[in-house]
């Protein structure tokens, strides 16, 4: 292990996505020592491009992160490839982070930016097309599938809302109830008013031809032509490595998944442990994740500054007492 990895960093950031790198850049500019641990598994890796990110619209996720790593390193951040398998310690004794190759890093504070894992329905071929013509967010992908035949696969109480929302991008919308969604009378009226087709039966398979989605096959029923399929995945916060710290998962009230609860500044229930990005906000897009992480980094810096002020005040007062001043 290099001496750099043996040092105690001001902040160890776990997660090398947009949130983690944005925080690292801000902390580096604040002259803080920072290590970013990156497992190399960004949530949006399957997507062709990042959208809604001012000045970077359409950039590939990999290229965006490469730029972010270079900028963070420019301000002294250490980017460390690896997966965190366990964490220990506390704010008084410092935190220790153990990687999958046995390396250990110490930090005065921890910032968790590990993001989410999307749990998709178990339908053959669905995951392989995720982020391409199987998608979930109209603001991320709606422009790219505008005016196409779009199917909405029922997967929870939010599916009707997804159908109504995607109607803004196309007039050819089909909601597949998938034996999981039962629209209310009011929702049925709304769907009809917007010209959205509603189809019963469970989705069994996708039909793909020449690497293009062509349709959805229903169990024991017909195949319905679609060119894009919207799925509302259940998102799970990546927190397995932090069990010993006492962090607990919170359940989204709409059943959309789990997240790590944090206040508006990113502070969690465990002193010295902070969170930013999708791990604490299921709805945050890439730009929002980066922005909130930058603010959390500012708050973390101020927290460290206050700690250092108390230390220096104590030393100063001791020196005055010693000299009799």
N, C-alpha and C positions, 0 to 999 in steps of 0.2 A: 504494500500500500504506500502510496506517495505521501510525503509530508503534508501536502495540501489536503488530502482526504482525512488525515489524522487530526487536523485542527478543529477547533470548535467554531463553527460558523455563527454569524449573527442569526441567520435564518436558513433553515433547510426547507426547500420547497419540493414537495412530492407531487410530480406531475408536470410533464414538459409540453403541455398544449398551450393554446393562446393565453389562458389565464395565468399559468405558471410562468411563462416567459415574459408576459407583460409586467407581472409583479417583480420578476428578477431584474428587468431593465430599470424599473423605478427605484428599487432598493439599491441596485448598483450605482445609479446616479446619485443616490444619497450616501455613497461611500460606505455601504454596508457589505460585509462579506456574505456571499450567497452561494449555495449549492442547489442546483436543480437536478433532481433525479428523474430521468426520463426512461420509461419502459418501451417507448417507441410504438405505442398502440393507441393513436388518437381515435376518438369516437367517429370522426368524419372522414377517416381514411378512404372508405369506398367511394366517396363523392368525387365527381369530376372537377368541381370547382366550389369555392367559397363565395357566397353572394350576400349582399347587404353590408359589406365591409367597405366603408368609404375609402377610395383610392386603390383598393385591392380587389374589386369585384371580378369574379371569375377566376381568380388565382387558384391553383391546385392546393389542396391542404398541405401537401408535403413541401411545396415551395414557400408557402406562408410561414411554416414552422422553421424552415431553414433560415429565412430572413430573420425571424425572431430570435433564433439561437445566436446568430452572428451579432445581432444588436445587443443582446444580453451579455455576451462574452466581451464585447467592446468596452463594457463598463465593469469588467472584472468578475462576472458570474462564472462559476464552474458548472459546466454541463456534464453530468455523469450518467452514462448509460447503465441501466440496471433496473431491477424490480425490487421494491421494498417488500420484505417478507414479515418484518416485525418492527415494532417501535416500543420504547420503554422510557422511563424517566418522568420528570416533571419540570415545571418552570424554575423551581428553586435549585434542583440538582443538575439541570440541563437534560435535554432529550437525546436519546441515542436511536439511530435508525440503522437497521441491518438489511443489507442487500442479499439477493439470491446467490451471489458468489462469495458471501462471507464478509465482504467489506462492511465497515461500520463508520458512520459519520455522526458527529455531535453538533447540536444546534441549541442556541439560547431559546429560539422559538421555532415552531413548525407551522408551515402553511400548506394545507392540503388542497391540491388542485387536480385531483385524480379523475375528475369527470364521471361519466356514467357509462354503463354497458346497456345496450338495447336488447331486450329479450323479445325475439320475434316469434310469431306462431310457427308451429312445427309443420310447415308445408314444403314439400320438395321444391327446391330451386328458388325459394323465396330469399334466403340470405345471400345467395350468389348475385342477386340482382339489386340488393339493398344499396341505396344511394345512386342508383342508375335510373331504372324505370319503376322500381319499387321504392317509394318515398313516404315522407310523413308531413313535411312542413311546406305549406304553400308559399310562404315568404322566402324560403330557401330554394324551392324547386318549381314553384308555380309558373313562373315566366317560361321556363324551359319546356313545359308540357301544355302550354296554353292552346286551347281549341282542339286538343286531342280527346279521344275517348278515355275518360278517367274513371276507374273503379275505386270505390271506397270499401275496404274490407272491414266489416263489423268486428270490433275487438274490444268493445267496452262502451260505457255511457257517453264518451266523447265522439263516437263515430258519426252520429247524426250532425253534430256541429262541424265535423270535418267535411261532410258532404255539402252542407250549406256554404261553408267557407270556400271550398274549391270551385263552387258554381261561379264564383267571380272570375275564374280563369278559363272556364269552358262551359258551354251549354250542354255538353254531352257527358252527364254524370250519372253513374249507376251506383247505388248503395246496396252492397251485398250484406244481408242481415246475418248470415254466417251462423245461424242458430245461437247467436250471442246478443243480439240487439232487438229490442221490442220498442219501437217508437211510440211515444204517447200520442194521444189524439191531436194535441197541438202540434207536435213535431210532424205527424203524418200530413197535416194540413200545410205546414210550411214546406215540406218536401214537394208536395203536389204543386203548390203555388210557384215554386222555383223550377218546375219541370224536371225534377230529379227522379229517375227511375228507381224503383225499389224491388229487389229480387230476393226471394226466400231461399233457404237451403244452405248447407255448409259448403264452404270453398274447399275443394279437394286438391287441386293442382293448378299449375300455371302452364300455359302453352307458349313456348318460345320457339321462334323460327328465325334463322340467320342472326342469332344473338339479339333479337328484338322481341319484347313481350307482345304477344298477339291476342291472348285471351285468358279467361279464367274458367276452369272446369268445375262444375258443381257436382256434389255427390249424387249419383243416380239421376242427374239432370243434364241440361244442355250446357254447351260452352258459350260464354258471353264474350264478345269481342271487346277488348280494352287495349289501350296502348301504354297506359301507366296505371299502377295500382298503389293506392294510398293505404298505409297500415299505421295504426297507432300503437307503437311498441310500448311495453312496460319497461321503464328505465330503472336501473339499479345502481345506486352509488357504490363506488369502489372503496370499501372501508375495511376489508378483511385484515389488513396489516395493522390496524389501529385498535384492535379489540382491547388490548391491555391498557390503553390510555383512558378507557371509560367512555368512549364516544358511542352514541347510540343512533341507529337509523330512525328517521321519521317517515311516516307513510303519507303520501300525497292525498289530500281529501277527496280527489276525484279518482283515486285508484291508479294514477298514471305511473306510480313507482315509488322508490324510496330516495331520500336525500339526507344530507347532514345539516341539521338546523344550525343556523348562525344568525347573529344580529345584523343590522344594516351596515356595520363596519367590517363584518367578517369574523367576529369573535365567536367561538363555539362555547359550549358549556364547560370545557376544560381549560383552565388558565394556561396561557402560553400557546394554545393551539388555535389556529385560524383556518378559515376556509374561503375559497372563492371559485367562481365559475360554475359549471353545471353540477358539480358535486353538492352544492348548496342551493342551486336554483335551476330546477328542471326546465324552465322556459327560456333560459338565457341562450341567445345565439352567440356566434363567435365574437362579434364586435362587443356585445354586452358583457360577455365573460371577460374579455380583455380589459374593458373599462372598469368593471367592478373590482377586478384584481389589482389594477393600478391604484385605486382608492384604498383598498385594503393594505397595500404596501405602504402608502402614506401613513395610515393609522399605526401599522406595525413599527415604522421608523419612529414615530412620535412616542410610542410605548417604550421602545428601547432608549430613546433620548431621556425620558422621564426617569427610567431606572438608573441610567448613568448619572443623571443630575443628583439623585439621592445618594449614590455612592460617593460622588465628588464632594457633595455637601458634608457628608459624614467625615471624609478625610480632611477637609478644610477645617471643620470644627475641632477635630482632634489635634490638628497642628496648632490651632490657636490656644487650645487648652494646654498643650505641651510647652509652648513658648510663654504662656502667661499673658498673652496679648488681650 
